[in-house]
Amino acid sequence: MKLRVTLRKDRVLFFFLGLVITAYASAAGVPDEAFSTWYGDIAERYSVEDVENTGLTVFPTLEIPMGGEYEALGSAYTAAGRDVTYLEANPAASAGILNTELAVFHNNLIADTNMESAAYTTRFDNLGTGVGIKYLHVPFTEYDDFGVQRATARYSEAVAAFNVSYNFFNSFYYHGLAVGANLKLAYRDIPDVIVPEQSAAGVMGDFGVLTRFDFLKFYPSSSRNMSIGTTLRNFGPNVLNEPLPTTWSSGIAYSPLRPVLVTADINVPVMPFSDLPAPPIGYAFGTAVTVTDFFMLRGGYQLKGGNPRINLGGSIGMSDMTVTVNYTLDMTTQLRTFDRFSLQASFSLGDRGRRDRQDIVRDYYLDALEAFAQGDLERTIELTSHALMIDPTFQPASETRQMAARMLDLQRQMEQIRTGSEPTPAD
């Protein structure tokens, strides 16, 4: 049976990769003039004001997604945050991440420009932590007036992020309110042969809030089907008198059906330490559909600075590893070159035993309900107490224990009245 499942996954993987390659090859066959006309028609829908005041900030690496689900959903991920790519969307999401996760990314951008990334996250009950790093490199070659190569240089940027979050008020009936922060350190290296004295370092922070709850939920599941979140990203002082790309983002994520996730974000750029005008407000939308338990399709749309961006991606799960491939279509895309593709490989490293503990608590509780139905109140109190020792937030066990204790007290009082002896209080 395991062999059959593996073969099925392999077939889906090859089918998906073949679909991506076929779509790319078909797009590459479109004449440049036709593509420019089609995309130009889209861009003309936005006024000149939509593109002014853009490109005035430093460290563009901060605005390029690592990849994965965050990128595939058009960056509409502020309220979703269900895998390691939350690190770029909402630092509060690590307090609710399901599994410890390690991921590596490759993002093929324009021509020889590439970005390599890695991220790790884990959770200790209500405390979440994570770390990530991005490295962008752009090669340059200098030629003299006769076309002879004189020198080579490489522009590069690196960003490291350190995350911590905590989920307050978490209980069985309420998911809690998660609050988190990222500390980011950034550095750009510009060789003097390109522009002298422009290498610089910067420090900034992200601050986020996230909560989940049930809303118009038409399927049984212990997971919440709606979430809302807000984040202030890249907040920090100017670097060489240039502002950081500080953005206040707010979003929602809603799952009307079990396999469907719909997300939406609004992104408001701000310039807290600069007199420069802020870029226009941006918007992002995304949809993810779980086709099978190991295959997921995603799509997203983002409007930022008058540059419409369309994303298409998919994931294949194989045992504890998931492979995600994304393609981005925007004004930087070159259909005749292999640009704007990203690849992610993520590895699930377990959940620190949380699921096993939940299973034990559930078994204790079900046994307690059976004992309660049989009228064995003392056994009910014993079993629910065991469940609460493992998970004090499991309120159904607490409520059942209280009910059994009250009934046991009532029984003993009735027995005392009947016999005239002193009652023994229930535990």
N, C-alpha and C positions, 0 to 999 in steps of 0.2 A: 504493500500500500504506500509506503514512504517513497519507494522508487517511482511509482506511478505519479505521485504528486510532484516529485522533483522533475520528472519529464514534462509534465504539464507546465510547470513554471518556466522551464527552459524554452518550451515552445512559445509561451506568451512573451518571454523576454526577446527571443529572436523576431517574433512577429512585431513587437513594439519597436525594436530597433530598425527593423525593415521598414515599418511605417514612417518613422522619423526620416530615415535616409531617402525613402521614396518621395516624401513631401518636400524635403530639401532639394532633391534632384529636380523635381517638378518646378519648384520655385526658381532654382538656378537657371532653368530653361526659359524663364520669362525675360523678354528683352528689357534692358535697363531703362529704356525710354518708357515702356509700358508700366514698369514698377514705379518709376519716378512720378508718372502722371497719376497713378492710383493713390500712392501715398501722399502726393501733393494735394490731391482733392480732399483727403482727410485733414491734412494740416491747415488748409485754407479755411476750415470751419472755425478756426480759432483766431481771434483778433491779434493785432500787433502787441497789444498790452499783455497778452499771455506769455510772450517770450522776452519782454524787457525785464531788466533787473535780474536776469539769470546769469550764472557763471561768475558771480562776484565773491564766492566763498573759496576757502582753501581746503585741501585734502579731499579731492573728489573720490578717493577710495571709500570714504565714509558713506557715500551714496550709491555705491555699486554693490548689489547683493552678492553674498557668497555663492548662493545657488539654493538648491533644495526647494522645500515647499514655500518658503518665504518669497523666493523669486517667482516661482510658478504661479502663485496667486496674485501676481502683480504688485507685490509688497503689501497687500491688504491683509496684514497679519497681526495687527496690534491686539486684537481680541482673541485670536485663535491660539497661537503659541503652543502647539502640541508636539513639536520636535525641537531639536537642538538649534534650529535657525531662529527660535525666539530671541536669541542673543542680539539680533539686529533689530527686532521689532518691539519687544516689551520685556524689560529685565525682570518684571514681576512673575513671568510665566514659569520660571524654574521651580517655584514653590509647589507647582502642580504637575510637573513633568512625570510621566508614567515610569519610564525606565532610565537608568544610567545609559548615556549614549556618547559614542565617539564617532566623529565624522570628519572626512577629508573632502576637499572640493577642488575642482579645476574649472576656471572660467576663461574661455577663449573669447577675447574681446575683439578689438579692431586690429587687423594686420598681425604684427608680431607682439601685440600687447596681450599679456596674460595676467591672471591673478590666481594665486594659490592660497588656500585657506584651510584651517583646521579648527575644530571646536570640540569641547568636552563638557558634559553636564551631569550632575547627579543630585539626588535629593535624599535628605534625612527627615522623614515624616513631613513636617511643615516647613523645614528649612531647605532651600534650594541654592545650589552654587553652580558656577560654570566659568569657563575660560575659553577664549578664542583668539585667533590671530589671522590677519590678512596681509598678503604681500603682493603688491602690484609692481610690475616691471615693464619698462618701455625702452627698447633698444634704439639708439641713434647712431648714424654713421656720417662722418664729416668728409666731404669731397672738396677738392680745390677747383679752380676755374676750368681745368682741363679734364675733370671727371676722374681724377686719381684719388683713391681713398687715402685720407690723411690720418684719421683717428676714429675710434669707436667709443661710445659712452652709453651709459644706461641710467635713465631716470627711474627712481623707485620710491615707493611709499610702503610703510608698514604700520599696521594698527593692531594693538593688543588690547583686549577687553577682559576685565575681571568682574564676575557677577556674584551677587548675593541677594536673596529674597526670603520673605517669610509670609506664610499664610495665617492671618489672624482670624479668630472666631470660627475655626473649622469644626464642623460637627456633621452628624449623619444627615440632618435635614438642610443644612446650609453649608455650601462649599467653602465659605470664608471670603475674606478680603486680602488678596495678596499684594504686598508692597515690595518693590525691588529696586536695585540700582546697579549700574555698571560704572566702573572706573576705566577710562580709556586713555591710552598713551599712543601718540602718533608721531611718526618721524618721516620726513621726506629727504631724499638724497639727490641733489641736483649738481652734477659735476661742474666745475668752473668752466670747462670747455663749452658747456651749453649756456649757462648763465651764472656768473660769479656771485657768491655770497647769498644764495637763495635756499640753501639747505636749512631746515628748521625742524623744531620739535613742538608738540602741543599736548595739552592735557585737557580732558573734558569728562563729562559725566552724562549718563542716562538715568532717568527716574520714571518709574512706571507703577501703575495700579491696575489690578485685574480682578474681576469676580465672575463667577459662573452660577447659573441657575436654570431651572426648567421653565419653559414658556411654550405653550401650544405644542406640547410633545405628544405625538401620536404613536409611540412605540415604547415598549418596556426596556429600560436600561438604567443602570445605576449612575452612568455618566450624565452630566448636565448637557442640555442641548442648545443652550444659548450663553453667550458671554459678552461682556463689554469691558473695554480697557482704554486707558489713555497713557501717553508717554511723552516726555520731553527728552528729545535726543540731541546729543552733541552740544551740550551746554558747557561753554567754557570761554576763556579769554581769547582775544585775537592772537593770531600768529603772524609776525612781521606786518602788523597793521592790517591784516586781512581777516575777516570774520569767519568763524566756523559755520558749517551748514546746519544751524540749529533749527529744529522742527518740532512743533507740537502736533502730535497725531492722536486721533481718537477713532475708535472703531468698534464694530459689532461683528459677531460670528454666530450663525444660526444654522442648526441642523434640523430641517423640517421632517426629514426621513433619515433613517439610520445611515444609509450609505452616502448621503449628500451633505456637503458643507458649503454655505454661502457666506462670503465675507465682504465687508465694505469699510473703507477708511477715508477720513478727511485729513489732509496734511497742511498745516499752517506754518510757513516759514517765518522765523522771527530773527531780528538782529539786535540782541540785547546789549552788545558792547560796540556797536557801530552806528554811524549816522547814515550809512548807505540804506537805500530803500530795500524792503524785503521783496523777494520774488512772489509771484501770485500763488494763491491757494491751489493745492493739488488734490486729486481724487484717485482712488484705487478700488478695484472690485475683483473678486476672485471666486472660483467655484472648484470644488474637489468632489469627485465621484469615485467611490470604492466599487470597482467592478467585481472583484473577487477578494478573498481575504489576503491575497498577495499581490494584487494588481490595482493601481489607482491612477486615474487620469485627472489632470488639473489644467485650468486655464485662468488667465488674469488679464486685466486691462488697467493701465495707469496713465493718467494725464499729469504731466509735471513740466512746467515751463513751456507749454505749447508743444511739447514733444509727445505725441501719443505712443504708448508702448503696449504691445500685445505679447503675452507669454503663453506658451504651450509646453506642458511637461507631463511626465508620467513616472511612476515608481514600480519597481518589481521587488517583492520581498522574497528572500531566499534564506530560510532558517533564521539566523540572527543577524543577517546582513540585508540592507536595502540599497538598491541602486536607483538613483534618480537622474533623469536626463531632461534638460530644459532647452527650449529655443526661444529667443527674444527677437521680436521684429520692431524696430524703431528707426529713427533717422540715421543711426550709425551702422545699420545692417547692410552688408554687402552680399547680395544673393549669389554672386559668382565666386565668393571666397568663403571658407569655412569659419564664419564669424558668429559671435553671439550665441554660442553653445556653452552649456555648463554641465558638469558631471559631478555627482555626489555619491560617495560610498559611506554609509553610516552603519555602525555596529551597535547592536543592543547588548549591554553588559549586565542585564538583570535589573531587578527592582529592589534589591536589598531585603528580600524576603517579605515585602508588603503583601503580595498576593497570597502567599502561603498563610500568613497570619490572618488575612481576611477570610480565607477558607476555614481555618480553625474556629474563628469567631462565629462564622455562619453555622458551622456544624454544632457548636455548643448551643447556639440560639434555637436551631431547629429541634434539637433534642429537648431543650427547655420547653418549647411549645408543645411537644408531644407529652412531656411530663405534666404540663399544665392541663392539657385536654383530659388526661387520665386522673386528674385530681391530686397528683403528688406535688403539693406545694413546696415542701421542703426540698425536694429534688430540683424543682424549678428554680428556687432561690440559689441553690448550689451551682447549677449550670450557668445561669445568667451571671453570677459572680465571677466564675471562671472566664466568661466572655469579656466582662468588663475589666478584668485584670490585664488582658491582652490589649484591648482597645477601649479605653474609658470614654471615647466619644461615640460609641455605638449605642445611641439613645433607645432603639427598640428593646435592647436587653435591659436597660435601666428601667424603662417603663413597665416591662413585664415583671421584673423583680419587685418593683414597688406594688404592683397589683397583687402579685402572689403573697407578698408580706402582709398587705392589708387584709386579704382574705384569710390568711393563716391566723392573724390576730383576731379576726372576727370569729373564726371557728373556736379558738381557745377561750374567748370571752363567753361564747355560748356554752362551751363545755364547763366553764367555771360557774355559770349561772345554774346549769343543770346539776352539778355535783356540789357546789358551794365551796370549791377549792380556789386557791389563788392562781390566776392565769400566768403563764410563762410567755413573755413578749417574744415575738418573732425577730429573727436577726435582721 
